[in-house]
Amino acid sequence: MVVRATYSLDEATVRRLRRTAERLGKPQSQIVREAIADYAARCDRLSEVERLRMLEVLGRLRSAQATGSAEAVEAELREIRESRRVGWDRESDRR
């Protein structure tokens, strides 16, 4: 399904759009669709600054000391697994 839309573009952008469409032998609308798809895909990735910040946070987490014992963690995991097997009751959840 194609939706018609109207956008205002500066002259330099329109020249680049027309030149690119002519060079590639594609309709201008296809060039715009592909450009938007490419831009959206790039926006989903982390920037270099974000990537480095995340790596630093992960490094700090990795070097941090555990606050609980392994036994406490295992007990909590067992409790979670058991509750998933049993399920939950909406009535008891409201109380």
PDB file as gemmi writes it, atoms N, CA and C in Angstrom:
CRYST1    1.000    1.000    1.000  90.00  90.00  90.00 P 1                      
ATOM      1  N   MET A   1       0.837  -1.178   0.000  1.00  0.00           N  
ATOM      2  CA  MET A   1       0.000   0.000   0.000  1.00  0.00           C  
ATOM      3  C   MET A   1       0.885   1.245   0.000  1.00  0.00           C  
ATOM      4  N   VAL A   2       0.616   2.144  -0.870  1.00  0.00           N  
ATOM      5  CA  VAL A   2       1.395   3.376  -0.974  1.00  0.00           C  
ATOM      6  C   VAL A   2       0.556   4.526  -0.441  1.00  0.00           C  
ATOM      7  N   VAL A   3       1.169   5.309   0.426  1.00  0.00           N  
ATOM      8  CA  VAL A   3       0.517   6.482   0.987  1.00  0.00           C  
ATOM      9  C   VAL A   3       1.188   7.712   0.410  1.00  0.00           C  
ATOM     10  N   ARG A   4       0.391   8.614  -0.118  1.00  0.00           N  
ATOM     11  CA  ARG A   4       0.949   9.848  -0.666  1.00  0.00           C  
ATOM     12  C   ARG A   4       1.202  10.822   0.474  1.00  0.00           C  
ATOM     13  N   ALA A   5       2.364  11.480   0.429  1.00  0.00           N  
ATOM     14  CA  ALA A   5       2.722  12.445   1.465  1.00  0.00           C  
ATOM     15  C   ALA A   5       3.437  13.618   0.808  1.00  0.00           C  
ATOM     16  N   THR A   6       3.348  14.761   1.419  1.00  0.00           N  
ATOM     17  CA  THR A   6       4.001  15.956   0.903  1.00  0.00           C  
ATOM     18  C   THR A   6       4.973  16.482   1.943  1.00  0.00           C  
ATOM     19  N   TYR A   7       6.213  16.710   1.519  1.00  0.00           N  
ATOM     20  CA  TYR A   7       7.247  17.246   2.402  1.00  0.00           C  
ATOM     21  C   TYR A   7       7.937  18.388   1.693  1.00  0.00           C  
ATOM     22  N   SER A   8       8.439  19.323   2.452  1.00  0.00           N  
ATOM     23  CA  SER A   8       9.208  20.438   1.896  1.00  0.00           C  
ATOM     24  C   SER A   8      10.683  20.138   2.077  1.00  0.00           C  
ATOM     25  N   LEU A   9      11.435  20.256   0.966  1.00  0.00           N  
ATOM     26  CA  LEU A   9      12.871  19.998   0.998  1.00  0.00           C  
ATOM     27  C   LEU A   9      13.589  21.213   0.432  1.00  0.00           C  
ATOM     28  N   ASP A  10      14.785  21.466   0.919  1.00  0.00           N  
ATOM     29  CA  ASP A  10      15.562  22.579   0.374  1.00  0.00           C  
ATOM     30  C   ASP A  10      16.060  22.204  -1.020  1.00  0.00           C  
ATOM     31  N   GLU A  11      16.470  23.223  -1.785  1.00  0.00           N  
ATOM     32  CA  GLU A  11      16.865  23.010  -3.180  1.00  0.00           C  
ATOM     33  C   GLU A  11      18.049  22.060  -3.323  1.00  0.00           C  
ATOM     34  N   ALA A  12      19.016  22.174  -2.440  1.00  0.00           N  
ATOM     35  CA  ALA A  12      20.200  21.311  -2.528  1.00  0.00           C  
ATOM     36  C   ALA A  12      19.811  19.847  -2.335  1.00  0.00           C  
ATOM     37  N   THR A  13      18.898  19.565  -1.409  1.00  0.00           N  
ATOM     38  CA  THR A  13      18.454  18.193  -1.168  1.00  0.00           C  
ATOM     39  C   THR A  13      17.710  17.654  -2.375  1.00  0.00           C  
ATOM     40  N   VAL A  14      16.859  18.489  -2.974  1.00  0.00           N  
ATOM     41  CA  VAL A  14      16.107  18.062  -4.158  1.00  0.00           C  
ATOM     42  C   VAL A  14      17.066  17.772  -5.308  1.00  0.00           C  
ATOM     43  N   ARG A  15      18.094  18.607  -5.479  1.00  0.00           N  
ATOM     44  CA  ARG A  15      19.091  18.355  -6.545  1.00  0.00           C  
ATOM     45  C   ARG A  15      19.794  17.019  -6.313  1.00  0.00           C  
ATOM     46  N   ARG A  16      20.188  16.755  -5.054  1.00  0.00           N  
ATOM     47  CA  ARG A  16      20.858  15.478  -4.751  1.00  0.00           C  
ATOM     48  C   ARG A  16      19.914  14.307  -4.991  1.00  0.00           C  
ATOM     49  N   LEU A  17      18.663  14.464  -4.602  1.00  0.00           N  
ATOM     50  CA  LEU A  17      17.669  13.404  -4.806  1.00  0.00           C  
ATOM     51  C   LEU A  17      17.502  13.111  -6.290  1.00  0.00           C  
ATOM     52  N   ARG A  18      17.322  14.146  -7.079  1.00  0.00           N  
ATOM     53  CA  ARG A  18      17.118  13.958  -8.518  1.00  0.00           C  
ATOM     54  C   ARG A  18      18.365  13.357  -9.176  1.00  0.00           C  
ATOM     55  N   ARG A  19      19.532  13.870  -8.800  1.00  0.00           N  
ATOM     56  CA  ARG A  19      20.790  13.365  -9.370  1.00  0.00           C  
ATOM     57  C   ARG A  19      20.988  11.886  -9.019  1.00  0.00           C  
ATOM     58  N   THR A  20      20.710  11.533  -7.774  1.00  0.00           N  
ATOM     59  CA  THR A  20      20.876  10.140  -7.333  1.00  0.00           C  
ATOM     60  C   THR A  20      19.887   9.231  -8.043  1.00  0.00           C  
ATOM     61  N   ALA A  21      18.641   9.660  -8.128  1.00  0.00           N  
ATOM     62  CA  ALA A  21      17.622   8.850  -8.804  1.00  0.00           C  
ATOM     63  C   ALA A  21      17.973   8.630 -10.264  1.00  0.00           C  
ATOM     64  N   GLU A  22      18.450   9.682 -10.918  1.00  0.00           N  
ATOM     65  CA  GLU A  22      18.818   9.557 -12.333  1.00  0.00           C  
ATOM     66  C   GLU A  22      20.029   8.633 -12.500  1.00  0.00           C  
ATOM     67  N   ARG A  23      21.022   8.806 -11.647  1.00  0.00           N  
ATOM     68  CA  ARG A  23      22.231   7.982 -11.734  1.00  0.00           C  
ATOM     69  C   ARG A  23      21.928   6.507 -11.505  1.00  0.00           C  
ATOM     70  N   LEU A  24      21.031   6.213 -10.560  1.00  0.00           N  
ATOM     71  CA  LEU A  24      20.701   4.822 -10.245  1.00  0.00           C  
ATOM     72  C   LEU A  24      19.557   4.267 -11.094  1.00  0.00           C  
ATOM     73  N   GLY A  25      18.900   5.148 -11.839  1.00  0.00           N  
ATOM     74  CA  GLY A  25      17.781   4.697 -12.671  1.00  0.00           C  
ATOM     75  C   GLY A  25      16.590   4.237 -11.845  1.00  0.00           C  
ATOM     76  N   LYS A  26      16.369   4.904 -10.725  1.00  0.00           N  
ATOM     77  CA  LYS A  26      15.262   4.555  -9.836  1.00  0.00           C  
ATOM     78  C   LYS A  26      14.366   5.770  -9.656  1.00  0.00           C  
ATOM     79  N   PRO A  27      13.098   5.538  -9.343  1.00  0.00           N  
ATOM     80  CA  PRO A  27      12.210   6.668  -9.046  1.00  0.00           C  
ATOM     81  C   PRO A  27      12.668   7.402  -7.785  1.00  0.00           C  
ATOM     82  N   GLN A  28      12.422   8.698  -7.732  1.00  0.00           N  
ATOM     83  CA  GLN A  28      12.797   9.489  -6.570  1.00  0.00           C  
ATOM     84  C   GLN A  28      12.148   8.950  -5.302  1.00  0.00           C  
ATOM     85  N   SER A  29      10.917   8.488  -5.398  1.00  0.00           N  
ATOM     86  CA  SER A  29      10.227   7.967  -4.222  1.00  0.00           C  
ATOM     87  C   SER A  29      10.947   6.740  -3.663  1.00  0.00           C  
ATOM     88  N   GLN A  30      11.504   5.917  -4.539  1.00  0.00           N  
ATOM     89  CA  GLN A  30      12.243   4.739  -4.079  1.00  0.00           C  
ATOM     90  C   GLN A  30      13.534   5.157  -3.379  1.00  0.00           C  
ATOM     91  N   ILE A  31      14.201   6.177  -3.922  1.00  0.00           N  
ATOM     92  CA  ILE A  31      15.419   6.690  -3.292  1.00  0.00           C  
ATOM     93  C   ILE A  31      15.095   7.188  -1.884  1.00  0.00           C  
ATOM     94  N   VAL A  32      13.989   7.906  -1.733  1.00  0.00           N  
ATOM     95  CA  VAL A  32      13.585   8.423  -0.421  1.00  0.00           C  
ATOM     96  C   VAL A  32      13.276   7.263   0.523  1.00  0.00           C  
ATOM     97  N   ARG A  33      12.521   6.258   0.055  1.00  0.00           N  
ATOM     98  CA  ARG A  33      12.203   5.101   0.907  1.00  0.00           C  
ATOM     99  C   ARG A  33      13.472   4.395   1.377  1.00  0.00           C  
ATOM    100  N   GLU A  34      14.403   4.157   0.437  1.00  0.00           N  
ATOM    101  CA  GLU A  34      15.645   3.477   0.794  1.00  0.00           C  
ATOM    102  C   GLU A  34      16.485   4.313   1.757  1.00  0.00           C  
ATOM    103  N   ALA A  35      16.508   5.621   1.543  1.00  0.00           N  
ATOM    104  CA  ALA A  35      17.278   6.507   2.425  1.00  0.00           C  
ATOM    105  C   ALA A  35      16.700   6.490   3.840  1.00  0.00           C  
ATOM    106  N   ILE A  36      15.394   6.503   3.947  1.00  0.00           N  
ATOM    107  CA  ILE A  36      14.755   6.472   5.267  1.00  0.00           C  
ATOM    108  C   ILE A  36      15.008   5.132   5.945  1.00  0.00           C  
ATOM    109  N   ALA A  37      14.927   4.049   5.201  1.00  0.00           N  
ATOM    110  CA  ALA A  37      15.192   2.717   5.771  1.00  0.00           C  
ATOM    111  C   ALA A  37      16.632   2.637   6.267  1.00  0.00           C  
ATOM    112  N   ASP A  38      17.577   3.154   5.479  1.00  0.00           N  
ATOM    113  CA  ASP A  38      18.985   3.144   5.882  1.00  0.00           C  
ATOM    114  C   ASP A  38      19.194   4.008   7.127  1.00  0.00           C  
ATOM    115  N   TYR A  39      18.598   5.175   7.146  1.00  0.00           N  
ATOM    116  CA  TYR A  39      18.729   6.078   8.296  1.00  0.00           C  
ATOM    117  C   TYR A  39      18.149   5.441   9.557  1.00  0.00           C  
ATOM    118  N   ALA A  40      16.982   4.833   9.432  1.00  0.00           N  
ATOM    119  CA  ALA A  40      16.349   4.187  10.587  1.00  0.00           C  
ATOM    120  C   ALA A  40      17.215   3.046  11.119  1.00  0.00           C  
ATOM    121  N   ALA A  41      17.825   2.276  10.228  1.00  0.00           N  
ATOM    122  CA  ALA A  41      18.687   1.169  10.651  1.00  0.00           C  
ATOM    123  C   ALA A  41      19.913   1.697  11.387  1.00  0.00           C  
ATOM    124  N   ARG A  42      20.480   2.800  10.909  1.00  0.00           N  
ATOM    125  CA  ARG A  42      21.655   3.370  11.566  1.00  0.00           C  
ATOM    126  C   ARG A  42      21.300   3.982  12.909  1.00  0.00           C  
ATOM    127  N   CYS A  43      20.116   4.537  13.038  1.00  0.00           N  
ATOM    128  CA  CYS A  43      19.697   5.160  14.301  1.00  0.00           C  
ATOM    129  C   CYS A  43      19.496   4.129  15.402  1.00  0.00           C  
ATOM    130  N   ASP A  44      19.223   2.887  15.030  1.00  0.00           N  
ATOM    131  CA  ASP A  44      19.026   1.827  16.018  1.00  0.00           C  
ATOM    132  C   ASP A  44      20.342   1.361  16.634  1.00  0.00           C  
ATOM    133  N   ARG A  45      21.448   1.673  15.988  1.00  0.00           N  
ATOM    134  CA  ARG A  45      22.757   1.254  16.507  1.00  0.00           C  
ATOM    135  C   ARG A  45      23.278   2.289  17.489  1.00  0.00           C  
ATOM    136  N   LEU A  46      24.097   1.831  18.416  1.00  0.00           N  
ATOM    137  CA  LEU A  46      24.708   2.739  19.379  1.00  0.00           C  
ATOM    138  C   LEU A  46      25.784   3.574  18.698  1.00  0.00           C  
ATOM    139  N   SER A  47      25.891   4.832  19.113  1.00  0.00           N  
ATOM    140  CA  SER A  47      27.004   5.656  18.642  1.00  0.00           C  
ATOM    141  C   SER A  47      28.270   5.161  19.337  1.00  0.00           C  
ATOM    142  N   GLU A  48      29.417   5.625  18.869  1.00  0.00           N  
ATOM    143  CA  GLU A  48      30.677   5.210  19.483  1.00  0.00           C  
ATOM    144  C   GLU A  48      30.736   5.651  20.946  1.00  0.00           C  
ATOM    145  N   VAL A  49      30.248   6.855  21.236  1.00  0.00           N  
ATOM    146  CA  VAL A  49      30.236   7.355  22.616  1.00  0.00           C  
ATOM    147  C   VAL A  49      29.334   6.480  23.487  1.00  0.00           C  
ATOM    148  N   GLU A  50      28.143   6.133  22.978  1.00  0.00           N  
ATOM    149  CA  GLU A  50      27.228   5.274  23.736  1.00  0.00           C  
ATOM    150  C   GLU A  50      27.829   3.891  23.957  1.00  0.00           C  
ATOM    151  N   ARG A  51      28.463   3.355  22.913  1.00  0.00           N  
ATOM    152  CA  ARG A  51      29.064   2.031  23.007  1.00  0.00           C  
ATOM    153  C   ARG A  51      30.158   2.007  24.078  1.00  0.00           C  
ATOM    154  N   LEU A  52      31.013   3.022  24.085  1.00  0.00           N  
ATOM    155  CA  LEU A  52      32.089   3.086  25.075  1.00  0.00           C  
ATOM    156  C   LEU A  52      31.535   3.249  26.485  1.00  0.00           C  
ATOM    157  N   ARG A  53      30.469   4.046  26.627  1.00  0.00           N  
ATOM    158  CA  ARG A  53      29.853   4.226  27.940  1.00  0.00           C  
ATOM    159  C   ARG A  53      29.273   2.914  28.442  1.00  0.00           C  
ATOM    160  N   MET A  54      28.603   2.174  27.569  1.00  0.00           N  
ATOM    161  CA  MET A  54      28.039   0.879  27.951  1.00  0.00           C  
ATOM    162  C   MET A  54      29.135  -0.101  28.358  1.00  0.00           C  
ATOM    163  N   LEU A  55      30.226  -0.120  27.607  1.00  0.00           N  
ATOM    164  CA  LEU A  55      31.329  -1.011  27.946  1.00  0.00           C  
ATOM    165  C   LEU A  55      31.930  -0.660  29.301  1.00  0.00           C  
ATOM    166  N   GLU A  56      31.995   0.635  29.605  1.00  0.00           N  
ATOM    167  CA  GLU A  56      32.521   1.051  30.899  1.00  0.00           C  
ATOM    168  C   GLU A  56      31.600   0.589  32.027  1.00  0.00           C  
ATOM    169  N   VAL A  57      30.290   0.742  31.828  1.00  0.00           N  
ATOM    170  CA  VAL A  57      29.319   0.298  32.836  1.00  0.00           C  
ATOM    171  C   VAL A  57      29.430  -1.211  33.037  1.00  0.00           C  
ATOM    172  N   LEU A  58      29.510  -1.962  31.944  1.00  0.00           N  
ATOM    173  CA  LEU A  58      29.648  -3.413  32.054  1.00  0.00           C  
ATOM    174  C   LEU A  58      30.933  -3.792  32.783  1.00  0.00           C  
ATOM    175  N   GLY A  59      32.013  -3.068  32.510  1.00  0.00           N  
ATOM    176  CA  GLY A  59      33.269  -3.330  33.197  1.00  0.00           C  
ATOM    177  C   GLY A  59      33.156  -3.097  34.696  1.00  0.00           C  
ATOM    178  N   ARG A  60      32.457  -2.016  35.078  1.00  0.00           N  
ATOM    179  CA  ARG A  60      32.259  -1.743  36.512  1.00  0.00           C  
ATOM    180  C   ARG A  60      31.406  -2.827  37.151  1.00  0.00           C  
ATOM    181  N   LEU A  61      30.357  -3.263  36.461  1.00  0.00           N  
ATOM    182  CA  LEU A  61      29.501  -4.318  37.005  1.00  0.00           C  
ATOM    183  C   LEU A  61      30.280  -5.615  37.183  1.00  0.00           C  
ATOM    184  N   ARG A  62      31.111  -5.900  36.210  1.00  0.00           N  
ATOM    185  CA  ARG A  62      31.883  -7.146  36.258  1.00  0.00           C  
ATOM    186  C   ARG A  62      32.855  -7.147  37.442  1.00  0.00           C  
ATOM    187  N   SER A  63      33.436  -5.976  37.738  1.00  0.00           N  
ATOM    188  CA  SER A  63      34.426  -5.924  38.819  1.00  0.00           C  
ATOM    189  C   SER A  63      33.789  -5.690  40.191  1.00  0.00           C  
ATOM    190  N   ALA A  64      32.485  -5.402  40.240  1.00  0.00           N  
ATOM    191  CA  ALA A  64      31.813  -5.162  41.520  1.00  0.00           C  
ATOM    192  C   ALA A  64      31.690  -6.464  42.309  1.00  0.00           C  
ATOM    193  N   GLN A  65      31.777  -6.339  43.606  1.00  0.00           N  
ATOM    194  CA  GLN A  65      31.642  -7.497  44.479  1.00  0.00           C  
ATOM    195  C   GLN A  65      30.168  -7.890  44.597  1.00  0.00           C  
ATOM    196  N   ALA A  66      29.912  -9.164  44.668  1.00  0.00           N  
ATOM    197  CA  ALA A  66      28.550  -9.664  44.841  1.00  0.00           C  
ATOM    198  C   ALA A  66      28.030  -9.247  46.217  1.00  0.00           C  
ATOM    199  N   THR A  67      26.751  -8.917  46.292  1.00  0.00           N  
ATOM    200  CA  THR A  67      26.177  -8.469  47.569  1.00  0.00           C  
ATOM    201  C   THR A  67      25.505  -9.605  48.328  1.00  0.00           C  
ATOM    202  N   GLY A  68      25.251 -10.713  47.662  1.00  0.00           N  
ATOM    203  CA  GLY A  68      24.589 -11.839  48.325  1.00  0.00           C  
ATOM    204  C   GLY A  68      25.359 -13.125  48.096  1.00  0.00           C  
ATOM    205  N   SER A  69      25.004 -14.129  48.826  1.00  0.00           N  
ATOM    206  CA  SER A  69      25.690 -15.416  48.688  1.00  0.00           C  
ATOM    207  C   SER A  69      25.122 -16.189  47.498  1.00  0.00           C  
ATOM    208  N   ALA A  70      25.888 -17.126  47.019  1.00  0.00           N  
ATOM    209  CA  ALA A  70      25.438 -17.983  45.922  1.00  0.00           C  
ATOM    210  C   ALA A  70      24.212 -18.784  46.354  1.00  0.00           C  
ATOM    211  N   GLU A  71      24.181 -19.177  47.622  1.00  0.00           N  
ATOM    212  CA  GLU A  71      23.035 -19.944  48.130  1.00  0.00           C  
ATOM    213  C   GLU A  71      21.757 -19.104  48.087  1.00  0.00           C  
ATOM    214  N   ALA A  72      21.861 -17.823  48.442  1.00  0.00           N  
ATOM    215  CA  ALA A  72      20.688 -16.941  48.414  1.00  0.00           C  
ATOM    216  C   ALA A  72      20.177 -16.761  46.997  1.00  0.00           C  
ATOM    217  N   VAL A  73      21.101 -16.645  46.055  1.00  0.00           N  
ATOM    218  CA  VAL A  73      20.719 -16.503  44.645  1.00  0.00           C  
ATOM    219  C   VAL A  73      20.010 -17.764  44.179  1.00  0.00           C  
ATOM    220  N   GLU A  74      20.572 -18.920  44.477  1.00  0.00           N  
ATOM    221  CA  GLU A  74      19.952 -20.185  44.076  1.00  0.00           C  
ATOM    222  C   GLU A  74      18.571 -20.344  44.694  1.00  0.00           C  
ATOM    223  N   ALA A  75      18.411 -19.957  45.961  1.00  0.00           N  
ATOM    224  CA  ALA A  75      17.104 -20.057  46.627  1.00  0.00           C  
ATOM    225  C   ALA A  75      16.086 -19.160  45.932  1.00  0.00           C  
ATOM    226  N   GLU A  76      16.496 -17.955  45.571  1.00  0.00           N  
ATOM    227  CA  GLU A  76      15.580 -17.041  44.883  1.00  0.00           C  
ATOM    228  C   GLU A  76      15.200 -17.576  43.508  1.00  0.00           C  
ATOM    229  N   LEU A  77      16.165 -18.129  42.793  1.00  0.00           N  
ATOM    230  CA  LEU A  77      15.871 -18.704  41.478  1.00  0.00           C  
ATOM    231  C   LEU A  77      14.910 -19.890  41.589  1.00  0.00           C  
ATOM    232  N   ARG A  78      15.118 -20.736  42.609  1.00  0.00           N  
ATOM    233  CA  ARG A  78      14.191 -21.862  42.822  1.00  0.00           C  
ATOM    234  C   ARG A  78      12.780 -21.348  43.077  1.00  0.00           C  
ATOM    235  N   GLU A  79      12.663 -20.312  43.886  1.00  0.00           N  
ATOM    236  CA  GLU A  79      11.355 -19.731  44.201  1.00  0.00           C  
ATOM    237  C   GLU A  79      10.682 -19.182  42.941  1.00  0.00           C  
ATOM    238  N   ILE A  80      11.445 -18.517  42.103  1.00  0.00           N  
ATOM    239  CA  ILE A  80      10.900 -17.970  40.851  1.00  0.00           C  
ATOM    240  C   ILE A  80      10.442 -19.097  39.934  1.00  0.00           C  
ATOM    241  N   ARG A  81      11.280 -20.124  39.788  1.00  0.00           N  
ATOM    242  CA  ARG A  81      10.912 -21.251  38.922  1.00  0.00           C  
ATOM    243  C   ARG A  81       9.644 -21.936  39.421  1.00  0.00           C  
ATOM    244  N   GLU A  82       9.551 -22.123  40.718  1.00  0.00           N  
ATOM    245  CA  GLU A  82       8.361 -22.764  41.308  1.00  0.00           C  
ATOM    246  C   GLU A  82       7.117 -21.920  41.056  1.00  0.00           C  
ATOM    247  N   SER A  83       7.232 -20.616  41.229  1.00  0.00           N  
ATOM    248  CA  SER A  83       6.059 -19.749  41.026  1.00  0.00           C  
ATOM    249  C   SER A  83       5.616 -19.775  39.567  1.00  0.00           C  
ATOM    250  N   ARG A  84       6.546 -19.947  38.645  1.00  0.00           N  
ATOM    251  CA  ARG A  84       6.184 -20.029  37.228  1.00  0.00           C  
ATOM    252  C   ARG A  84       5.457 -21.328  36.916  1.00  0.00           C  
ATOM    253  N   ARG A  85       5.847 -22.405  37.591  1.00  0.00           N  
ATOM    254  CA  ARG A  85       5.170 -23.696  37.363  1.00  0.00           C  
ATOM    255  C   ARG A  85       3.747 -23.650  37.903  1.00  0.00           C  
ATOM    256  N   VAL A  86       3.578 -23.023  39.053  1.00  0.00           N  
ATOM    257  CA  VAL A  86       2.271 -22.968  39.708  1.00  0.00           C  
ATOM    258  C   VAL A  86       1.378 -21.941  39.032  1.00  0.00           C  
ATOM    259  N   GLY A  87       1.953 -20.845  38.581  1.00  0.00           N  
ATOM    260  CA  GLY A  87       1.171 -19.760  38.008  1.00  0.00           C  
ATOM    261  C   GLY A  87       0.690 -18.833  39.104  1.00  0.00           C  
ATOM    262  N   TRP A  88      -0.171 -17.908  38.744  1.00  0.00           N  
ATOM    263  CA  TRP A  88      -0.684 -16.986  39.744  1.00  0.00           C  
ATOM    264  C   TRP A  88      -2.182 -16.849  39.586  1.00  0.00           C  
ATOM    265  N   ASP A  89      -2.789 -16.483  40.657  1.00  0.00           N  
ATOM    266  CA  ASP A  89      -4.240 -16.362  40.719  1.00  0.00           C  
ATOM    267  C   ASP A  89      -4.582 -14.873  40.788  1.00  0.00           C  
ATOM    268  N   ARG A  90      -5.417 -14.417  39.857  1.00  0.00           N  
ATOM    269  CA  ARG A  90      -5.781 -12.995  39.818  1.00  0.00           C  
ATOM    270  C   ARG A  90      -6.463 -12.555  41.095  1.00  0.00           C  
ATOM    271  N   GLU A  91      -7.276 -13.426  41.665  1.00  0.00           N  
ATOM    272  CA  GLU A  91      -7.992 -13.067  42.899  1.00  0.00           C  
ATOM    273  C   GLU A  91      -7.038 -12.843  44.050  1.00  0.00           C  
ATOM    274  N   SER A  92      -6.060 -13.728  44.228  1.00  0.00           N  
ATOM    275  CA  SER A  92      -5.127 -13.569  45.335  1.00  0.00           C  
ATOM    276  C   SER A  92      -4.179 -12.416  45.076  1.00  0.00           C  
ATOM    277  N   ASP A  93      -3.987 -12.054  43.815  1.00  0.00           N  
ATOM    278  CA  ASP A  93      -3.089 -10.948  43.460  1.00  0.00           C  
ATOM    279  C   ASP A  93      -3.716  -9.596  43.842  1.00  0.00           C  
ATOM    280  N   ARG A  94      -5.044  -9.527  43.873  1.00  0.00           N  
ATOM    281  CA  ARG A  94      -5.752  -8.281  44.178  1.00  0.00           C  
ATOM    282  C   ARG A  94      -5.780  -7.982  45.672  1.00  0.00           C  
ATOM    283  N   ARG A  95      -5.565  -8.972  46.469  1.00  0.00           N  
ATOM    284  CA  ARG A  95      -5.670  -8.785  47.923  1.00  0.00           C  
ATOM    285  C   ARG A  95      -4.529  -8.026  48.479  1.00  0.00           C  
TER     286      ARG A  95                                                      
END                                                                             
